[in-house]
Amino acid sequence: MSGIQEILVILAIVVVVLVLPGRMRRPPRAPGRPPVQRRLSGRWRLALLVSGAWPAAWAVWLRPWESVEALTRFGVLGVAPVAAAWALGWVIAGFRKPRA
């Protein structure tokens, strides 16, 4: 039982040493200023909609829960194109980002 207590004491010390100083340094927010919220553009909303609708439509068509072959086809036709499109968008955004 004492071994567990020693581990808990060490964890508490680590939390106090590493976490608390970072929380104490943060400046307080100005009163009355709400946090800035970035809204999604129409392109982002369309991309998110298509990213959900494409695999859902293929899931309805192929019924991947019925066989392993259908699950494989769903992975290739339903999930892989969405993952490839997001990866391509991520790479293009990296090239467009201005260098500091």
C-alpha atoms as an extended CHARMM CRD file, in Angstrom:
* protein
*
       100  EXT
         1         1  MET       CA              0.0000000000        0.0000000000        0.0000000000  PROA      1               0.0000000000
         2         2  SER       CA              2.8570000000        2.3810000000        0.7480000000  PROA      2               0.0000000000
         3         3  GLY       CA              4.1970000000        1.9590000000       -2.8080000000  PROA      3               0.0000000000
         4         4  ILE       CA              0.9860000000        3.4010000000       -4.2500000000  PROA      4               0.0000000000
         5         5  GLN       CA              1.1350000000        6.3270000000       -1.8210000000  PROA      5               0.0000000000
         6         6  GLU       CA              4.7150000000        7.0810000000       -2.8240000000  PROA      6               0.0000000000
         7         7  ILE       CA              3.7630000000        7.1000000000       -6.5120000000  PROA      7               0.0000000000
         8         8  LEU       CA              0.8250000000        9.4250000000       -5.8170000000  PROA      8               0.0000000000
         9         9  VAL       CA              3.0540000000       11.7990000000       -3.8520000000  PROA      9               0.0000000000
        10        10  ILE       CA              5.5830000000       11.8830000000       -6.7110000000  PROA      10              0.0000000000
        11        11  LEU       CA              2.7940000000       12.5650000000       -9.2220000000  PROA      11              0.0000000000
        12        12  ALA       CA              1.4540000000       15.3770000000       -7.0420000000  PROA      12              0.0000000000
        13        13  ILE       CA              4.9130000000       16.9470000000       -6.8420000000  PROA      13              0.0000000000
        14        14  VAL       CA              5.3300000000       16.7130000000      -10.6280000000  PROA      14              0.0000000000
        15        15  VAL       CA              1.9480000000       18.3680000000      -11.1600000000  PROA      15              0.0000000000
        16        16  VAL       CA              2.7680000000       21.1660000000       -8.7330000000  PROA      16              0.0000000000
        17        17  VAL       CA              6.2040000000       21.7790000000      -10.2680000000  PROA      17              0.0000000000
        18        18  LEU       CA              5.2370000000       21.5790000000      -13.9480000000  PROA      18              0.0000000000
        19        19  VAL       CA              1.5880000000       22.6150000000      -14.2570000000  PROA      19              0.0000000000
        20        20  LEU       CA              0.9700000000       25.2820000000      -11.6450000000  PROA      20              0.0000000000
        21        21  PRO       CA              3.7110000000       27.7520000000      -12.6940000000  PROA      21              0.0000000000
        22        22  GLY       CA              2.3140000000       27.8200000000      -16.2350000000  PROA      22              0.0000000000
        23        23  ARG       CA             -1.1570000000       28.6050000000      -14.9350000000  PROA      23              0.0000000000
        24        24  MET       CA              0.0660000000       31.3680000000      -12.6460000000  PROA      24              0.0000000000
        25        25  ARG       CA              1.8250000000       33.2930000000      -15.4650000000  PROA      25              0.0000000000
        26        26  ARG       CA             -1.2480000000       33.7920000000      -17.6450000000  PROA      26              0.0000000000
        27        27  PRO       CA             -2.4500000000       37.3810000000      -17.6910000000  PROA      27              0.0000000000
        28        28  PRO       CA             -6.1100000000       37.8220000000      -16.8020000000  PROA      28              0.0000000000
        29        29  ARG       CA             -8.5430000000       38.5770000000      -19.6180000000  PROA      29              0.0000000000
        30        30  ALA       CA             -9.8390000000       42.0780000000      -19.9420000000  PROA      30              0.0000000000
        31        31  PRO       CA            -13.3490000000       42.2860000000      -18.4950000000  PROA      31              0.0000000000
        32        32  GLY       CA            -16.1480000000       42.7030000000      -20.9840000000  PROA      32              0.0000000000
        33        33  ARG       CA            -14.1910000000       41.4060000000      -24.0030000000  PROA      33              0.0000000000
        34        34  PRO       CA            -15.5850000000       38.1350000000      -25.2920000000  PROA      34              0.0000000000
        35        35  PRO       CA            -13.0980000000       35.6700000000      -26.7440000000  PROA      35              0.0000000000
        36        36  VAL       CA            -12.6140000000       35.9310000000      -30.5010000000  PROA      36              0.0000000000
        37        37  GLN       CA            -14.4780000000       33.2240000000      -32.3920000000  PROA      37              0.0000000000
        38        38  ARG       CA            -13.5420000000       32.4350000000      -35.9590000000  PROA      38              0.0000000000
        39        39  ARG       CA            -16.5030000000       31.5650000000      -38.1620000000  PROA      39              0.0000000000
        40        40  LEU       CA            -16.3770000000       28.8710000000      -40.7890000000  PROA      40              0.0000000000
        41        41  SER       CA            -16.5010000000       30.0440000000      -44.3760000000  PROA      41              0.0000000000
        42        42  GLY       CA            -18.8290000000       28.5500000000      -46.9520000000  PROA      42              0.0000000000
        43        43  ARG       CA            -15.9970000000       26.4800000000      -48.4470000000  PROA      43              0.0000000000
        44        44  TRP       CA            -15.1490000000       24.9370000000      -45.0870000000  PROA      44              0.0000000000
        45        45  ARG       CA            -18.7870000000       24.1350000000      -44.4010000000  PROA      45              0.0000000000
        46        46  LEU       CA            -19.1770000000       22.5370000000      -47.8290000000  PROA      46              0.0000000000
        47        47  ALA       CA            -15.9720000000       20.5270000000      -47.3200000000  PROA      47              0.0000000000
        48        48  LEU       CA            -17.1830000000       19.2360000000      -43.9650000000  PROA      48              0.0000000000
        49        49  LEU       CA            -20.6020000000       18.3680000000      -45.3790000000  PROA      49              0.0000000000
        50        50  VAL       CA            -19.1390000000       16.4600000000      -48.3270000000  PROA      50              0.0000000000
        51        51  SER       CA            -16.6260000000       14.7480000000      -46.0160000000  PROA      51              0.0000000000
        52        52  GLY       CA            -19.4960000000       13.2940000000      -44.0450000000  PROA      52              0.0000000000
        53        53  ALA       CA            -21.9670000000       12.7090000000      -46.8730000000  PROA      53              0.0000000000
        54        54  TRP       CA            -19.5590000000       10.8710000000      -49.2050000000  PROA      54              0.0000000000
        55        55  PRO       CA            -18.7190000000        7.9920000000      -46.8260000000  PROA      55              0.0000000000
        56        56  ALA       CA            -22.3150000000        7.8830000000      -45.5740000000  PROA      56              0.0000000000
        57        57  ALA       CA            -23.6420000000        7.4510000000      -49.1210000000  PROA      57              0.0000000000
        58        58  TRP       CA            -21.1220000000        4.7010000000      -49.8580000000  PROA      58              0.0000000000
        59        59  ALA       CA            -21.9800000000        3.0040000000      -46.5650000000  PROA      59              0.0000000000
        60        60  VAL       CA            -25.6650000000        2.9240000000      -47.5280000000  PROA      60              0.0000000000
        61        61  TRP       CA            -24.8180000000        1.6120000000      -51.0100000000  PROA      61              0.0000000000
        62        62  LEU       CA            -22.2000000000       -1.0120000000      -50.0410000000  PROA      62              0.0000000000
        63        63  ARG       CA            -23.4130000000       -2.0130000000      -46.5550000000  PROA      63              0.0000000000
        64        64  PRO       CA            -19.8880000000       -2.6720000000      -45.2010000000  PROA      64              0.0000000000
        65        65  TRP       CA            -21.1990000000       -4.3350000000      -42.0540000000  PROA      65              0.0000000000
        66        66  GLU       CA            -22.3770000000       -7.3630000000      -44.0550000000  PROA      66              0.0000000000
        67        67  SER       CA            -19.0810000000       -8.7090000000      -45.4050000000  PROA      67              0.0000000000
        68        68  VAL       CA            -15.3540000000       -8.1780000000      -45.3630000000  PROA      68              0.0000000000
        69        69  GLU       CA            -15.3280000000       -7.5640000000      -49.1300000000  PROA      69              0.0000000000
        70        70  ALA       CA            -17.8860000000       -4.7660000000      -48.7510000000  PROA      70              0.0000000000
        71        71  LEU       CA            -15.8560000000       -3.3040000000      -45.8900000000  PROA      71              0.0000000000
        72        72  THR       CA            -12.7510000000       -3.2640000000      -48.0790000000  PROA      72              0.0000000000
        73        73  ARG       CA            -14.6430000000       -1.5900000000      -50.9300000000  PROA      73              0.0000000000
        74        74  PHE       CA            -16.0320000000        0.9600000000      -48.4740000000  PROA      74              0.0000000000
        75        75  GLY       CA            -12.5160000000        1.7520000000      -47.3050000000  PROA      75              0.0000000000
        76        76  VAL       CA            -11.3240000000        2.2570000000      -50.8800000000  PROA      76              0.0000000000
        77        77  LEU       CA            -14.3660000000        4.0770000000      -52.2860000000  PROA      77              0.0000000000
        78        78  GLY       CA            -15.7830000000        5.7950000000      -49.2090000000  PROA      78              0.0000000000
        79        79  VAL       CA            -13.0180000000        6.6750000000      -46.7790000000  PROA      79              0.0000000000
        80        80  ALA       CA             -9.8450000000        6.8580000000      -48.8900000000  PROA      80              0.0000000000
        81        81  PRO       CA            -11.0220000000        9.6570000000      -51.2360000000  PROA      81              0.0000000000
        82        82  VAL       CA            -12.0250000000       11.8380000000      -48.2790000000  PROA      82              0.0000000000
        83        83  ALA       CA             -8.6980000000       11.2390000000      -46.5350000000  PROA      83              0.0000000000
        84        84  ALA       CA             -6.7970000000       11.9240000000      -49.7680000000  PROA      84              0.0000000000
        85        85  ALA       CA             -8.7160000000       15.1610000000      -50.3940000000  PROA      85              0.0000000000
        86        86  TRP       CA             -8.0270000000       16.4660000000      -46.8790000000  PROA      86              0.0000000000
        87        87  ALA       CA             -4.3560000000       15.4810000000      -47.1670000000  PROA      87              0.0000000000
        88        88  LEU       CA             -4.0730000000       17.2770000000      -50.5090000000  PROA      88              0.0000000000
        89        89  GLY       CA             -5.7400000000       20.3700000000      -49.0510000000  PROA      89              0.0000000000
        90        90  TRP       CA             -3.3260000000       20.2880000000      -46.1200000000  PROA      90              0.0000000000
        91        91  VAL       CA             -0.3250000000       20.1400000000      -48.4620000000  PROA      91              0.0000000000
        92        92  ILE       CA             -1.6480000000       22.9590000000      -50.6710000000  PROA      92              0.0000000000
        93        93  ALA       CA             -2.3160000000       25.1120000000      -47.5860000000  PROA      93              0.0000000000
        94        94  GLY       CA              1.2800000000       24.5380000000      -46.5410000000  PROA      94              0.0000000000
        95        95  PHE       CA              2.5740000000       25.8490000000      -49.8630000000  PROA      95              0.0000000000
        96        96  ARG       CA              0.2740000000       28.8880000000      -49.7090000000  PROA      96              0.0000000000
        97        97  LYS       CA              1.2860000000       29.8250000000      -46.1780000000  PROA      97              0.0000000000
        98        98  PRO       CA              3.6690000000       32.8080000000      -46.1960000000  PROA      98              0.0000000000
        99        99  ARG       CA              7.1060000000       32.0380000000      -44.8230000000  PROA      99              0.0000000000
       100       100  ALA       CA              8.3260000000       34.0680000000      -41.9000000000  PROA      100             0.0000000000
